[in-house]
Structures are given as structure tokens and as C-alpha cells.
Amino acid sequence: MGKYIPNAFNLIVVIYVALGSTSCSYGLAILGSTVGQPSFYKSLGLAMQGEPGYSRTASLIGAFNGVGAAGACIGAIVNSWSADALSRKLTIQIGAVILSLGAALCAASVNVGMFIFARFFAGVGIGMLVTCIPMYQAEVSTPESRGFMVSMHGIMFAVGYGLSSWIGYGVYFISAGGSDSTFPWRFPLAFQAAPALLMLIGSPWLPYSPRWLMSKDRFEEAESVLKRLHDRKGESNHETAIKEFYQMRKQLEQDRAVKASISTFEVFRTAANRKRALIVAAMWVLRVVTRPGRMWFNMFTGVLIIANYAVLLFTQLGLTGSTPLLLLAIWITLSFPGNVITALFVDKWGRRKFMLVGATGIEVSLILECVLQALYTDSTNTTGQKASIFPIFLFICFWSSCFDATQYLYMSEIFPTAIRGQGTAVGMANQFAAQIIILVAGPIALNNIGWKFFLVMACPTALYIPIIYFFFPETQNRSLEDINAEFGDKVAVHYYGATAEEQDEYAQAVGIEEQGGMLSAKAALTEGVHYVEKA
């Protein structure tokens, strides 16, 4: 079916499981439009911006986001055990149930305490899903299409962000029309469960990760699943899938020969694993400023601040009524085409180039926003205030096209299969820990220091650029087993850049498989049984 899609089944699997990603991003961003609903403040007894007592409200808004991130951090840590012990698939199912229950509790909240608990509970489900889904997608993808396939997580994340903002914008007019209904804030919070429940209903149909099956010595089932996922047009006997299966099994045997069991803290035991852990921890700093949920560097770019508090930012710039919600909806919608760009080109151009270009563009955007807000916030220059909106939109163009999907893709690739659950959990736990700091401090900082808060985000982003250049290896087109070599680990047999000797080894493995199939067919016919080749 083309370079990016080995077959329709593989594509459907990665898109369908990413319905959980949509619920996660929706839940992470929905508070951004909720704080723009007047009935939300009235229902929970909170002062609105500009009213006496708003400083308490600002602190509570930070707490609402902070407890959600704390729950997500716990969910990510749970994933380090459940993804290996229970399977990637079951972990995703459990996360969907927890998230859905949390969404229902959020919508039913009658006071601040209940809302805080509900946000925490929903956050646990988000942490489990957002950690496990890209890992699952990476393990069911081919080396050549993995960037495209895992980018479906980013694209569906963008869908969730878009839904949260446009639904929030639409229901605002109920309150604007004079209604005292709580529907404008309760329904959007409840809708978070819809994509997760849809995914949960069809999840029994999803295959187990072939690498997880192999780790449990279920080799025949793993081979069958891999052949179905990686079936390619023009291959009569799944030659490429057999090569992949052979490499996976050889790598598993080698890893087990070196170490019979994996310790609880295996991710920190070797120099190579510690380097991986530091990379994923560093990645999340950049994300904190734009949206909830990237590692430390990703977190401190400001994406979470803008996504969650853009309504407050636009209000500070003199915009009123539905305009701040409309601008937030447009801003978030722009992340969808950006993620599509990543999906189409990250396998061609590589992960490092995307991240370097993205970090540079984000840094320029933050500096511009800092300067313009310093000049025009609280001024009477409406032209300057409108100009201050441009860097915020420039920011999302670089973020969505270079970082949004790429960060999850890179994190899901760099850990060996045996500790991928631990590794992704470390990365996401760091992301959510960074979120707690940024999201709790965000509304307070915007209220007290204003434009200077953008300096806090610009400094770590500038540091991130050389860190990517010098310490982040390229993973483009390599199998998950091949990537071990980039961190100094031994690879049993290479898929990417295989030597002539390794090519002969693969050819022999494919030949044995073909011969085994013919022998099985001959034996079945001898016994008078109709033979059907395994798919």
C-alpha cells in the first residue's frame, strides 16, 4: 500500500488505538476552555479574572492542572510494571476505564474538593494511556514506517486538542445568551470519555504486541501477529516479516544470555540505559510551556502554558468575550496539519533534524512574544497588543510540525524491548513532574510577573538546542533492535545496514521458513487435511 503503510490492517490498528490518545489530549487541554466559561466559576464559587479574590482562583486553577499531572505521573509509573506484566494491550484497556470514570467525576463535580479528586483520578488514566500507546504503536510498526505510524499518536492528539477547544468555544454562547446552565462546562468535561470508550469497545480486536508475546515465549503467536501486521504486497511468503521476526528472536536470546532477568531499576543499571533515561527526561523540559505532558525540556518551552492558559493570555492583551476562546480554538487546530507534516516526512528527514529546527523556531517565537508583551501588555496600543498574538501562533507551527509527534516517537524507540516499559515510564513520569511545576506556577506567574514568565521558558529552550545536536542519536529507518547500537549495546544481527554475512543469515532463515511451510503442506495433504498457511 505504499512506503508508509505496509497494509491496511497495520494502519487501522495504530489509528484505532490512538483514539485513546485523543481522549488524553482532550483531557489535558479541556481546562483551557473551561476557565473561559462563566458558569464554571459560579458553580464552584470562584472569583473571575478582574474580580476581588481572583488570586485564590488563579492558585486553584493551577491546582486543578497540577493534580491532573500528578495523577498522570502515577499512571506512567504504573505502566513500568503493567506494560510488561499484563501486556501493552491490557494496560491500554485499564487506562481507558480509569480515564472514563475520571471524566464522569469531573463533569459531576459539585465543589472544589470533588473536582480536584476527579482531575487526579482522570490523570492516572491519561498517564497510563499516553505512556503505553506510542510504545505499542512502535512495536507493531515496520522499521521503515515507524515514524509515520507513531505519528498517528501525535495526529490524534491534535484531534483531541481541537475537539476540546471548538466544543468549549461552541458552548460558550449558551452562557453568553444569558443562560445559567452548567452544561457549558459539564458537557465538555464529560466528553473526554467518548473516544476512550469507543477505543475500549473495539480493543479486544487489537493484536498483542509481537515483541511482548516473544518476551513471554509465545513465539508462534508472535510470528503470526507479525506476519499479519507486516504483510506486504508482492511478497508471497512474508519474507520481510520473517527477517524481522528472526532479528527479534536472536536479540531476545542474546539479551537473555547476558542477563537472565530484568531488575526493577534496570533502566538505570548500565551506562547506555542511563543515557537513554537522561535523553527522555531532558526532552520533556521543552514541552511544559505549550501543553501538558512533555519531558523536562519539552515542558519548559511553554506549550502547556499556552494551551491551558491562552484564554488568560489573550485577556491580558485586551481581548474580551468569545474572542479568546476562538483564538485558542484556531491555535490548537493548527497543530493538526503540523502533525501531518511530521508523519509524512520524519522517516525521510530523520528525528534529529525535526527537533533541531523545532527548538530553534520555538526559541525565536518565545523571544518575540517576550519583547512584544513587555512593550504592549496593559497599554492602550491595540495594534501592538494584536501583534503580540503572532508569536503565539508562530510557536504552534514549529511545535506541532517538529516536536509534537516526534517526542513520543523518539521516546518509544530508544529503549530495548526488555525495558521499554520502564524507559517510557521514566520519560513520561518526568514529563508529568515538569507539568506539575509549570501548570501550578503558570497562572500565578502570569498574574504576578506577566511577560517575564516567557524569559523562564526561553532560557531552557536555548539550552536544549545544543543538547539535541550533541547527545541525541538518529534512529531513522532502523529497527528497534538496531537502535541499541546507537547507545553502545550489542546487536545480535542487524536489519538496517546488514553485512553480507548477516544478509546470508537472513536468507537462510527465510529459506528455512519457506521449506517449513512446504513440508507442513505436504504432511497435511498426506493426512487428507486441507492446509492453510499461517497469516
C-alpha positions in Angstrom: 0.0 0.0 0.0 3.0 2.3 -0.3 6.1 3.4 1.5 4.3 4.5 4.7 1.7 1.7 5.0 2.6 -1.9 4.7 -1.0 -2.9 4.7 -4.5 -1.6 5.8 -4.7 -3.7 8.9 -1.5 -2.2 10.3 -2.7 1.3 9.7 -6.1 0.6 11.2 -4.5 -0.8 14.4 -2.3 2.2 15.0 -5.1 4.7 14.3 -7.8 2.9 16.3 -5.6 2.6 19.4 -4.8 6.3 19.1 -8.5 7.1 20.0 -7.0 6.8 23.5 -4.5 9.5 22.5 -7.4 11.7 21.6 -9.0 11.3 25.0 -5.7 12.1 26.6 -5.0 15.3 24.8 -8.7 16.4 25.2 -8.4 15.8 28.9 -5.1 17.7 29.1 -6.4 20.7 27.3 -10.1 20.9 28.3 -9.4 23.1 31.3 -8.1 25.7 28.9 -11.6 26.3 27.6 -13.3 25.5 30.9 -11.7 28.6 32.5 -13.4 30.6 29.8 -16.9 29.5 30.9 -18.6 31.9 33.4 -20.8 29.2 34.8 -17.7 27.2 35.9 -16.7 29.9 38.3 -20.2 30.4 39.6 -20.7 26.6 40.2 -17.6 26.2 42.2 -17.8 29.6 44.0 -14.7 31.1 42.3 -13.9 34.7 41.5 -13.4 35.5 37.8 -10.5 37.4 36.4 -10.7 41.1 37.4 -12.9 40.4 40.5 -11.8 40.6 44.1 -10.4 37.2 45.3 -9.1 36.2 41.8 -5.7 35.4 43.3 -7.3 32.4 45.1 -8.9 31.4 41.8 -5.5 31.6 40.0 -4.0 29.3 42.6 -6.9 26.8 42.3 -6.7 26.7 38.5 -3.0 25.8 38.9 -4.0 23.1 41.4 -6.6 21.7 39.0 -3.9 21.2 36.4 -1.3 20.2 38.9 -3.3 17.3 40.4 -4.1 16.1 36.9 -0.4 16.0 36.1 0.3 14.3 39.5 -2.2 11.5 38.6 -0.7 11.2 35.2 2.7 10.8 36.8 1.4 7.9 38.9 -0.2 6.4 35.8 3.1 6.5 34.0 4.9 4.8 36.9 2.2 2.0 37.0 2.9 1.5 33.3 6.5 0.5 34.1 5.1 -2.7 35.7 1.8 -3.3 33.9 3.1 -2.9 30.3 5.5 -5.9 30.9 3.5 -7.9 33.4 0.0 -7.5 31.9 0.8 -6.6 28.3 0.7 -3.3 26.4 -2.9 -4.1 25.3 -4.3 -4.7 28.7 -2.6 -1.7 30.2 -4.2 0.5 27.5 -7.6 -1.0 28.3 -7.3 -0.4 32.0 -6.1 3.2 31.4 -9.2 3.8 29.2 -11.5 2.6 32.0 -9.9 4.8 34.6 -9.9 7.9 32.3 -13.6 7.4 31.5 -14.5 7.2 35.2 -12.5 10.3 36.0 -14.2 12.2 33.2 -17.6 11.4 34.6 -16.5 12.5 38.1 -15.2 15.8 36.7 -18.5 16.5 35.0 -20.5 15.7 38.1 -18.4 17.8 40.5 -20.3 20.0 42.9 -17.4 21.6 44.8 -13.7 22.4 44.5 -12.6 19.3 46.5 -14.5 16.9 44.3 -13.2 18.5 41.2 -9.6 18.2 42.4 -10.1 14.5 43.2 -11.7 13.9 39.8 -8.9 15.6 37.9 -6.4 13.4 39.8 -8.3 10.2 39.1 -8.7 11.0 35.3 -5.0 11.9 35.3 -4.0 8.4 36.3 -5.8 7.0 33.2 -4.2 9.7 31.0 -0.7 8.7 32.3 -1.2 5.1 31.5 -2.6 5.7 28.0 -0.2 8.4 26.9 2.8 6.3 28.0 1.7 3.0 26.6 0.0 3.9 23.3 3.1 5.2 21.4 5.1 2.3 22.7 2.5 -0.2 21.4 2.4 1.6 18.0 6.2 1.5 17.7 6.3 -2.2 18.4 3.6 -3.1 15.8 5.2 -0.9 13.1 7.8 -1.7 10.4 11.3 0.0 10.7 10.6 1.9 7.5 7.2 3.2 8.5 7.5 3.6 12.3 7.8 7.3 12.2 4.6 7.6 10.1 2.8 5.1 12.3 3.7 6.5 15.7 2.9 10.0 14.4 -0.7 8.9 14.4 -0.4 9.4 18.1 0.5 13.0 17.5 -2.2 13.5 14.9 -4.9 12.0 17.1 -3.5 14.2 20.0 -4.1 17.2 17.8 -7.7 16.0 17.1 -8.3 15.8 20.9 -6.9 19.3 21.4 -9.0 20.6 18.5 -12.2 19.0 19.9 -11.6 20.4 23.3 -11.2 24.0 22.0 -14.0 24.0 19.5 -16.5 22.4 21.9 -15.5 24.9 24.5 -16.0 27.7 22.0 -19.4 26.5 20.9 -20.9 26.0 24.4 -19.7 29.5 25.5 -22.6 31.0 23.6 -25.1 29.3 25.9 -23.8 31.4 28.8 -23.4 34.4 26.5 -27.1 34.2 25.7 -27.9 34.7 29.4 -28.4 31.1 30.5 -27.3 30.0 34.0 -27.0 26.3 32.8 -23.9 24.4 33.9 -23.9 22.5 30.6 -21.2 24.7 29.1 -18.6 23.3 31.5 -20.0 19.9 32.5 -20.6 18.5 29.0 -17.1 19.3 27.6 -15.5 17.6 30.7 -17.7 14.5 30.2 -17.0 14.3 26.5 -13.4 13.4 27.4 -14.6 9.8 27.9 -16.1 9.4 24.5 -13.0 8.5 22.4 -11.6 6.3 25.2 -14.9 4.3 25.5 -15.0 3.9 21.7 -11.5 2.5 21.7 -12.3 0.3 24.7 -15.3 -1.3 22.9 -13.1 -2.4 19.9 -9.9 -3.1 21.9 -10.4 -6.9 22.1 -9.9 -7.0 18.4 -6.5 -5.3 18.7 -3.5 -7.7 18.5 -0.9 -8.1 21.3 2.5 -6.5 20.6 4.6 -9.2 18.9 7.6 -8.2 20.9 5.7 -8.6 24.2 4.5 -12.0 23.0 8.1 -13.0 22.4 9.2 -11.8 25.8 6.6 -14.3 27.2 7.9 -17.1 25.0 4.8 -17.1 22.8 6.8 -17.3 19.7 4.3 -18.9 17.3 1.6 -16.3 18.2 4.2 -13.5 17.8 5.2 -14.7 14.4 1.5 -15.0 13.3 0.7 -11.5 14.5 3.9 -10.0 12.9 3.1 -11.6 9.6 -0.4 -10.2 9.6 0.8 -6.7 10.7 3.7 -6.5 8.2 2.3 -8.3 5.2 3.5 -6.6 2.1 2.1 -6.6 -1.4 4.3 -8.7 -3.7 5.7 -11.0 -1.0 4.4 -14.5 -1.3 5.8 -15.8 2.0 6.2 -12.8 4.2 9.9 -12.6 3.6 10.4 -9.2 5.3 8.3 -10.1 8.3 10.4 -13.3 8.7 13.6 -11.3 8.7 12.1 -9.0 11.4 11.0 -12.0 13.5 14.4 -13.6 13.1 16.2 -10.5 14.4 13.8 -10.0 17.3 14.3 -13.6 18.4 18.1 -13.5 18.0 18.2 -10.3 20.0 16.0 -11.7 22.7 18.2 -14.8 23.0 21.3 -12.6 23.2 19.8 -10.3 25.9 18.8 -13.3 27.9 22.2 -14.9 27.7 23.7 -11.7 29.1 21.1 -11.3 31.8 18.5 -13.9 32.7 16.2 -11.4 34.5 15.4 -7.7 34.4 15.6 -5.8 37.7 13.1 -3.2 38.9 15.6 -0.4 38.2 17.2 -1.9 35.1 16.7 1.3 33.2 19.4 2.9 35.5 21.9 0.0 35.8 24.0 0.4 32.6 25.6 3.5 31.1 23.7 3.0 27.8 20.4 2.8 29.7 21.2 5.8 31.9 21.9 7.8 28.7 18.5 6.8 27.3 16.8 7.8 30.6 18.5 11.2 30.6 17.5 11.8 27.0 13.8 11.2 27.6 13.9 13.1 30.8 15.6 16.1 29.1 13.1 16.0 26.2 10.1 16.9 28.4 11.5 20.2 29.6 10.8 21.7 26.3 7.2 20.9 26.3 6.0 22.4 29.6 5.4 25.8 28.3 3.0 24.8 25.5 0.9 21.9 26.5 0.6 19.5 29.4 2.8 16.5 29.0 6.2 16.5 27.5 9.5 15.7 29.2 11.5 18.3 31.1 13.0 20.4 28.2 9.8 20.0 26.2 7.7 21.1 29.1 9.7 24.3 29.6 9.1 25.6 26.1 5.7 26.8 27.2 3.4 24.7 25.1 1.3 23.8 28.2 1.1 27.3 29.4 -0.3 28.5 26.1 -2.7 25.5 25.7 -4.1 25.8 29.2 -3.9 29.5 29.9 -4.1 31.1 26.4 -7.5 32.5 27.4 -5.9 34.3 30.3 -3.0 35.5 28.0 -5.4 36.9 25.4 -7.5 38.6 28.1 -4.3 40.3 29.3 -3.8 41.6 25.8 -7.2 43.3 25.9 -9.4 40.7 24.1 -12.8 40.1 25.5 -16.0 38.0 25.0 -15.7 34.9 22.9 -12.6 36.1 21.1 -10.0 34.5 23.4 -11.8 31.1 23.1 -11.9 31.5 19.3 -8.2 32.3 19.1 -7.4 29.3 21.3 -9.5 27.0 19.1 -7.7 28.3 15.9 -4.3 28.0 17.7 -4.9 24.4 18.6 -6.4 23.5 15.2 -3.1 24.5 13.6 -1.4 21.6 15.4 -3.2 19.1 13.1 -1.6 20.0 9.8 1.7 20.3 11.7 1.5 16.7 12.9 0.6 15.5 9.4 3.8 17.1 8.2 5.7 15.1 10.8 4.0 11.9 9.8 4.8 12.4 6.1 8.5 13.4 6.4 10.0 12.3 9.7 11.0 8.9 8.2 12.6 10.7 5.2 14.4 13.6 7.1 15.1 12.0 10.4 14.2 12.8 14.0 17.2 15.0 14.8 16.5 17.5 12.0 12.9 17.9 13.1 13.8 18.5 16.7 16.7 20.9 15.9 14.5 23.0 13.5 11.6 22.9 16.0 13.7 24.0 19.0 15.2 26.9 17.1 11.9 28.1 15.8 10.3 27.9 19.3 13.1 29.9 20.8 12.6 32.7 18.2 8.9 32.6 19.0 9.4 32.9 22.7 11.8 35.8 22.4 9.4 37.7 20.1 6.5 37.1 22.5 8.5 38.3 25.5 9.5 41.5 23.8 6.0 42.3 22.4 4.3 41.6 25.7 6.8 43.7 27.6 6.0 46.6 25.3 2.2 46.4 24.9 0.6 44.4 27.8 -1.7 46.7 29.7 -1.0 49.5 27.2 -3.5 51.4 25.1 -1.7 50.4 21.9 -4.2 48.0 20.4 -2.1 47.4 17.3 0.8 46.3 19.4 -1.4 44.0 21.5 -2.7 42.4 18.4 0.9 42.0 17.1 1.7 40.1 20.3 -0.7 37.3 19.2 1.5 36.5 16.2 4.5 34.8 18.0 2.0 32.6 19.9 0.8 31.2 16.5 4.3 31.0 15.1 5.1 28.9 18.2 2.4 26.3 17.4 3.6 26.0 13.8 7.1 24.9 14.9 5.9 22.9 17.9 3.3 20.8 16.0 5.4 20.2 12.9 8.7 19.4 14.6 8.0 18.2 18.2 4.5 17.2 19.0 4.6 13.7 17.4 8.4 13.4 17.2 8.9 13.4 21.0 6.6 10.4 21.5 8.1 8.6 18.6 11.7 9.1 19.8 10.9 8.1 23.4 9.2 4.9 22.2 12.2 3.9 20.0 15.3 4.3 22.1 14.8 1.7 24.8 15.5 -2.1 24.4 12.3 -4.2 24.3 13.1 -5.7 27.8 13.0 -2.3 29.5 10.8 -0.3 27.1 8.0 -0.2 29.6 10.4 1.1 32.3 12.0 3.5 30.0 8.9 5.1 28.6 7.5 5.3 32.2 10.6 7.2 33.3 10.2 9.6 30.4 6.5 10.3 30.9 6.9 10.5 34.7 9.4 13.2 34.2 7.1 14.9 31.7 4.2 15.0 34.2 6.5 16.0 37.1 7.6 19.0 34.9 3.9 19.7 34.2 3.1 19.9 37.9 5.7 22.7 38.3 4.7 24.6 35.2 0.9 24.3 35.4 0.7 25.1 39.1 3.1 28.0 38.8 1.7 29.2 35.4 -1.5 31.2 36.3 0.2 32.6 39.4 3.3 33.7 37.4 1.2 35.2 34.6 -0.8 37.1 37.2 2.3 38.4 39.1 5.2 38.7 36.7 3.4 38.7 33.3 5.7 38.8 30.3 8.8 38.0 32.3 7.5 34.4 32.5 8.4 34.0 28.9 12.0 34.5 29.8 11.7 31.5 32.1 10.7 29.4 29.1 13.2 30.9 26.6 16.3 30.1 28.6 15.9 26.2 28.9 14.8 26.1 25.2 18.0 27.8 24.1 20.0 25.2 26.1 18.0 22.4 24.5 19.3 23.1 21.0 23.0 22.1 21.6 21.8 19.1 23.8 19.9 17.7 20.9 22.8 18.3 18.5 25.5 16.6 20.6 23.6 13.9 22.5 20.6 12.7 20.6 21.4 9.9 18.1 19.5 9.4 14.9 17.0 6.5 14.8 15.6 6.9 11.3 14.8 3.6 9.4 16.4 1.4 12.0 14.6 -1.5 13.6 14.0 -1.2 17.3 16.7 -3.8 17.8 19.2 -1.9 15.6 18.9 1.3 17.7 20.6 -0.5 20.5 23.9 0.0 18.6 23.5 3.8 18.8 23.8 3.6 22.6 26.8 1.2 22.6 24.8 -2.1 23.1 25.5 -5.2 21.1 23.1 -6.1 18.3 22.7 -9.8 17.6 22.0 -9.3 13.8 21.4 -6.0 12.0 18.3 -5.2 10.0 19.5 -1.7 9.0 22.9 -1.8 7.3 23.2 -5.6 7.5 26.6 -7.0 6.4 26.9 -9.6 3.7 27.2 -12.3 6.3 24.1 -11.1 8.0 22.2 -11.0 4.7 23.1 -14.6 4.1 21.9 -15.4 7.6 18.6 -13.8 6.8 18.3 -15.6 3.5 18.9 -18.9 5.3 16.2 -18.0 7.8 13.7 -17.1 5.1 14.6 -20.3 3.2 14.0 -22.5 6.3 10.6 -20.8 6.8 9.6 -21.5 3.2 10.8 -25.1 3.4 8.9 -25.5 6.7 5.7 -24.2 5.1 6.0 -26.6 2.2 6.7 -29.6 4.5 3.7 -28.7 6.6 1.5 -28.5 3.5 2.8 -31.9 2.2 2.2 -33.5 5.6 -1.3 -32.1 5.8 -2.2 -33.3 2.3 -0.8 -36.8 3.2 -3.2 -36.9 6.1 -6.1 -35.6 4.0 -6.4 -32.3 5.8 -6.7 -29.0 3.9 -3.7 -26.9 4.6 -3.9 -23.1 5.2 -0.7 -21.1 5.5 -0.4 -19.2 8.8 -1.1 -15.5 8.3 
